[in-house]
Structures are given as structure tokens and as C-alpha cells.
Amino acid sequence: MTRERTASPRTAGAINDRIALELLAERGPLTAGQLKEGTGLSRPSVSDLLERLGKRGLVAVVGESGASRRGPNARLYGLVADRAHVVALDARTDRVAVAVADLTGRTVHRADHAVPDDTRDGGDGGDGGDGGKTALAVVDGALRAAGVTAPHTVVMGAPGLVDPATGTLGGLLVLPAWHRGLARLLRERAEGRPGAGTGAPGHLVVENEVNLAAVAEHRLGAVRDRDTFVLLWLGEGVGASLFLDGALRRGSSGGAGEIGFLPVPGTAGLPTATDCGGGFHALVGGAAVRESARRHGVVPTPPEGGPDHPTAEGAVAGAAAAPAHPAHRAFLGELAERVAVGVAAVVAVLDPGCVVLGGEGGRAGGPVLAEAVAARLEGLTPLRTEVRAGTVTGSPVLGGGLVTALDTARRELFTRG
């Protein structure tokens, strides 16, 4: 004879609390009646729930619903924004961008500063020198400007491999040493080491930048309706993120998606263990795109607030803005053909059903480039694959970093008894 198990009142209360908190995180402030509908609880149970969450400092009255309504039934309950703050970092080659958000997800401060590339070291021994300290000072300045003393979670996005077991940032290619220096300094703070400084995060997550861009597109952008897709990053460098069955797949060493090393036809040779010059990177990396644009006579569109020298994304943006122009059409056709070669290889192995073109080049090409790649892909693979352009505005790395940091903070805070 089996005995049916039921949750204890405390366990049931904790489950209901988390459901309510997740509703508030997803939808924003709600009335008690709306929480009743969303949770399926009785009105007295909702009242008890709100009292518990208020005592925990997670929920408070933040306004009223409707100008004509007054009284307890009109009160809007929302997450206490200052209960926790999170930070996202986007470490570029020569600069670092920072975003600070509160528990509701509202960004309260952004900063973007250059970091002198005074040391470069492809090995694991580089400590970043002054560059790492400069980057950390940018983070500290953003925290001070936001009035935050100790963020709950910091997520750092950077190029290179992140060991899934240790969170250590490394790389297959030569990367700025200050990236590892910044990661090391942040980790020392998180571990509370003497002399590491104030503002220690409760959690530190180091993640590959392309993976964070994929998270952003999944939660905020082009693929909110899919749990399986591949994001192809087209920028100065080339990379991919594998988002399969609702989760990032990083590989045993964190190297899943290092598509720049993929051997493909059309290059001068084969890639090596230390050089992706003969791989897919040689077809669609920034230098290759600029050379193709030059041959076709495409004049790059200067990026707003960006560098005044010709860029690959500027060439793609200029061509995509007027695709009927003969030179633009030829350039986009060649680029789409090259991109499709790499995408076809990924599709043959993973069959994701959807590929997102991200990075500066993918977003610059927009739907025009995505449609051209899709058309060429049809002739290369029998597997039906949709190609979409990334739609997240601003920095998708920061966007994915904030999503990841908020998930971490909320998961811990919402499940505490």
C-alpha cells in the first residue's frame, strides 16, 4: 500500500513564494487580485504570502492600479528594487563596458571606457598588469555612480575559452592579458581575499561573450520563440554559440563554437592548433570582409560614435542599406556564400533548425544578409534551417550578462526560506 506524500506547509509556502516572485519579476508590479489569478491561490493565502515576502524585504507596495481606484484592492506590489544589484561586463579588445541593474532588471548605470592594451599574453601566466587594474577601476566607478557597495552577482563576458569546471578564462588565440587580470581581481574579491578591495560580489560568473549574446537573443531578441538555435558571431573575429534544448552547450573545455578554426573550402590552406587563418575565419573575419568590400568598391558607412576608419560592419551596413546597387549586390552575395559554407557545416552536425546572425557584422547586415544566407543555404543542405538576424540593440554581451546575473541573484534570493 502506497502512501501519498504531500508538501509540508513550509515547503508549500516556499513554492508559492517563488511562483509569486517570478510573476513579479516577469510582469512587473501586480495587485493582490492579479497575484491571486496568476498563482491560483486564495485571497487569504495571497495576503499571507505578501506579508512573508514583505518581511523578507523582497516585496513592497510600489503604487496603485488606476487613477480611479483606491484602497487595499488597488495596491500594486512589486519587487524591492534595491534588495540586490547585479553587474555585467563586456570586455572588448581595448575597452570595457559596464552595466549595473537592480533586482527588477532596471539598468541604473552604464559606463564604457578604454583600457590601455599595455600587455598581451596568450598563455595562462599573464596577470594583466595595469590594464586589469584600469578595468577594475571602471567597474568600481560604475558601482559608485550607481550607489552600490556590494553587488550580488557580477557576470564578465570576454572572448576566449572559459573552462566549465573552474571558470578560468583562457584562449586559443592571443588575447589581451588584462582580460585575465580583471577576472583574477574580481575573483579575489568574490573569495574575500585580503587586499582585494571593497565591493566584493556574492557571485562571479565568467562567460564567453558569444554565449552571452546568445542568451540575450533568446530572452530579449530574435529567438524568444525557440529553445534550440545556433548564434553565429560575425565581427572582427568569428565564433558561434550552441543553444540546444534550452541550455548553452560549452563542450568539455569550453571550446564548443570555436568555428573560426573550422576547415572550409575557399581558403589558402588549413587552420592549425595556434592559427585559425586557414579556417572559416579567413572567409568571414573582419579583415576578409573589408578586403571583399574593397574589391567590390563598397564604401563603408561610418558607425555612429565609432571609429572613423573603415570597418567590416560599416561595409556590410552600407551594402545592406542599398542592396539593389550592383556593387552592393555582388558584395553581399559573396559574403552570404561564404557565411553559408560555415553555417552548412554546423547544420550538418547539429540540425538546430535556426541560425541567428549576430555580432557587429550580422546585425549590420540585418534581414537583407539573413535572407541571402538562407537562400544559399538551401542549396547546400537538405535540412530545413531558418536564418534570422540578431535584434538585440546596444551590447548583446551586456544584455546577456545582465540576464544571467539576474537569474543567479533571483534564484538565490527567491528560494531562501
N, C-alpha and C positions, 0 to 999 in steps of 0.2 A: 504494500500500500504506500503510495507516494504522498508526501505532504507538500502542499503548495506554499511556496515561500513568498512572503510579501515584504516590501521595503519597510524599514523602521521609520517612525515619524521623522527622525532626524535626517535619515537618508532621503526620504521623500521631500522634505523641506529643502535640502541642498540641491536636489534635482530641479525642483520648481524655481528656486532662486536663480539657478544658472539659466534656465529657459527664459525667465523674465529679463535677466541682464542681457542675454543675447538678443532678445527682441528690441530692447532699448538701444543696444549698440547698432543694430541693423536699421531700425526705423527712426530712431531719434526719440524725443520726448513723447510720452503717451499718457492718456488719462487712465484712471483705475479701471474704467469700463473697457477701454481698449486692451489693457493688460488681461482683463478677465476673458475677453474674446480670444486673445492670442494664446493664452496658456490653457484655457479650458477649466480654470479654477473657479470656485465660488467667490462671491464678493467678500465674505469674511476671510477666506484664505488669501485673497489678494491683499487685503488690509494688513493681515499678519505678515505677509511677505514684504510689503513695503516698509513696515516697521522694522523688520530684521535688517533689511538692506540699508535702511537709514542709519541704524546703529553701527553698521559696519563701514559707514562713510562712503558707500558706493552710489546711493540714490538719494536725490533731494527734489523738492518742489522747485521747478525752474520757470513756472509761468502758469497761465491759464489758457484754456481752449476756447477761442471765440470771444469776441468783444461783448456779446450779449449774455454770456453765461457767467455765473458767479457761484461761489460756494465750493464745498469739498468735491462735488462731482466734476467740476471743471478744472481741477488742478492738473497740471502737466508734470509728470515725474520723468526725470532724466538722469543719466549718469553724472556723477560729480566729476567735472572735467579735470580738476586739479588733483584728483586722487592719485594719478600717476602720469608721468610723461615718458615719451619714448623718442629716440633719435635715430635717424637714418643718415648714412654717409655714402656718397658716391665719389670714389677715389679714381679720378682720371689720371692720365699720364703726368700732367703738370699742374693739377689743381684739385681741390676737394670741395664738394658741395655738401651742405648740411641742412637737414630739416628737422625741426622739433615739433612734436604734436602732443596734444593732451589725450586723455582717455577716450574722449568722444571721437577722436580722429581728426579734430580741427588742427591745422598747421598753425602754430603760434609764432614761428620764426624760421627764416631761411637765410643762409649765407653761402657765398661762393667766392673762394679766394685762391689765388695762385700759390703753388708750393714749389720753391726752387728745386730743380732736379740736380742737386749737387752730388748725388751718389747713385750709381746704378750697379746692381749686383745680381746676377742670375742665380746665384747659389743661395743656400739657406743661412749663410752667415751674416748677411747684411743687416745692420741694425737701423738703417735709415738716416743716421747722422742728424743734422739739423733739420732735414726735411720732415722727419717724423715728428719732431718737436713742434715745428711750424704748423703742421697739420693738426696736431693736438691742440695748439693754441686757438686755431679756428673753431674747433669743437667747443672749447671752453668759452670762447667769446659768444658763440651762439647760445649756449646754456645760460650765460649771464644775461644776455639780452632777453631771453625768454623767462627769466626769473626762476630758473630750475637749478636746484643744488645737486640732486642725485637722480638721474633718470632711471626708470625701472629697467629698460632694455635699450641697448644700442645695437643696431644692425649695420655692418660695414660691407658695402659692395665694392668689389675690385676685380680687375681681370686676373686670370690665372687660376690655378687649381686650389681647391680647398679640401683638405683631407677630411672625409666624412667622419672619421673616428676621432681626430684630435682638433679639428677646426683650424689647423695650421695653414697659412696662406703660402703657396709656393708658385711655381710656374714652369711651363715647358720652354718659354722664351725669356729673354732678358726683360725684367720688369724694374720699375723704379724701386730702389731699396727702401724708400720712405714708406711704401705701402706696408711692408712687413714691420717697419719700425713703428708705424701708427698702430697696427694690430697688436704688436707686443706691448706698447704702452697702455693701450686700452685694456688688454688682458690683465696686466699687472694691477690696474685699478680695480677691475672686477674681482680679482683674487685678494684685494686688500693688502697688497704688499707695502711695506714701509717705504715712504718717499715717493709713492706713486701719485700723490696729489689727491685733491678732493673731487667730488662729482663722480664717484665710482658707480657704474651701472650695476644693477642687480643681475643682469644677464648680458652677455656679449655674444653676438652671432656674427660670424664672418662668412660671407656667401659670395659666390661668383656673380659678377654683375649681370650676365646674360640670364642666369636663373632668376634674379630679382626682376628683371624686365619681363620675364615670362609670368611671374606671379602677378605683376601689375596688369598685364594684358588679360589674364584670367579673371581677376577680381574687379578690374576697373575699365577694361578696354575691349579689344576686338573679339575675345573668345570667352565671354562670360557664359555662353551657352554650351561650352564644351569642356569635358574633363580630360580629353586626350588630344594633344596637338604638339607640334614642334615649332619653336620660335627660332628663326634664322636671323642672326645679328649681322647686319651689313654696315660696317663702319670702316675706320682705318684698319682695324683687324676684323676677323671673321670668327664667329662662334655660333653655337646652337644650344638650345635648352630643350630637354626632353621632359615633357609634362604628360605622364601616362597614367590613366586611371585615377586622376585627381591628385597625383603626387609628383614631385620632382624626382627624377632618376639621375643620380650623380655618378654612378659607376663605383667600382671598388676603390679607386684612388682619387675620385673627384674629377676624372677626365672625360666623362661622358659628354659628348657635344663638341669636342675639340676638332671641329670639322675642317679647320684650316689645313690640317695635316692629311686630309682625305686625298688619296691619289686619284686624279681625274685626267681624262684626255684633254689636250689643248695646252698643256704646259711644257716647258723646256726640258723637264726631267721629272724625277720623283722626289718627294719630300724625304728628309732624313730625321733621325731622332732629335736633332737640335735645330732643324731649319724647315719651316713649312713653305719655303719659297717655291718648291716644285709641286705643292699641293693645291687644293681648292682656293687657298688664299691668293695664289698667283693669278687666279682668274677674276676674283671679285673683291680683293682687298682694295684699300683706298688708292694705292699707287696705280694699280691696274685700271681702276675706273677713271682716274684722272688722265691716264695715257690714252684710253679709249676715247674719252671726250675730246682730247686734243686732236686726235686723228680725224674725228668726225666734224671738227670745227664747232663744237658746242661750247658756248660761253657760260661759265658757271654763274649762278645767281648768288650774290654775296649774302651770307646769312646775317639776319638782323642781330646786331650786338656781338657777332662772332668775328673770326679772323678776317682780315682784308685780303688774304691771299686765296687763290683758287682752291676749293675743296671738292672732294668727291661728291658729298651730298649736295653742294651747290650746283654741280653739273647735272646731277640727277633731277634736282628740283627744277632747274631751268628747262630741261628737256620735257619733264612731265607737265609743265605748265603750258606747253605748246607742242603736243605730241604729233600734230599733223605736219609740222615743219620737216622737210626731207632729212636734214642732218639729225634732228632730234629723233625722228622715227628710226633711222639707221642705228643711232647710238643706243636707244632703248631696246631695240631688237637684239643687238649684240649682247647687251647686259642681261636681258631676260634669258637668252640662250645659255649664257654662262651660269646664271643662277640656277636655271632648271636642271643643269647637269648635276650639281651638288644635291639639289632637292630630290631628284630622282633616285640617287643612291640612298638617301635617308628613307625615302618612301619604300624602297625595295626591302629594306631591313625591318622597318618599324610599322609601316602601313598606318600612320597616325590619322589619316582622313582629313587633316587640316594642317596647313603650314602658315605661320604668321611671319611676314617680313618686317623685322624690327631694326633697331639701330638707326643711326642717322641716315644712312642710305635708303633703308627700307621705308622709313617714314617719309623721306623726301620724295620717293617715287610714288607713294600712295597707291590708290586703286589702279592708276594707269600702269604702273610697273607690276602690280599683283596680277592684273588681268593678262598682261603679256607673258608673265612667267607661267600662269595657269594654262594658257593656250599652248605653249611649247611643251609643258609637262605632259599634256595629253598624248603627245606623240612619242614619249619616252617610257611611259609606264602604263600597264593595264589597270593599275589600282587607282580608283577614283579619289582624287585629292583636291580639296578646296584650298585656294591660296588667298589669304587676306592681308591687308596692310595693317600694321600696328596703328592704334588710335590714341594711345595714352599721350596726353600733352605734357610739356615740361620734361623732366627727367624721369623716365620709366624706372631707372635704378632706384631713385629716391622713393618713387611711388611704391614699388615692390618692397623696398626696405621698411617703409612705414607700415604697410600691411602686415609684413612678417613680424615687426616689433609689436604692433598692437595685438596680433594674435597671441604672441607669447605673454604679454602683460595681462591681457584679459583672461587667458586660460588659467593663469595662476591666481589672479585676484578673484575671478568668478567661482572658482572651485574651493576656495578656503571656507572652512566651516565657521 
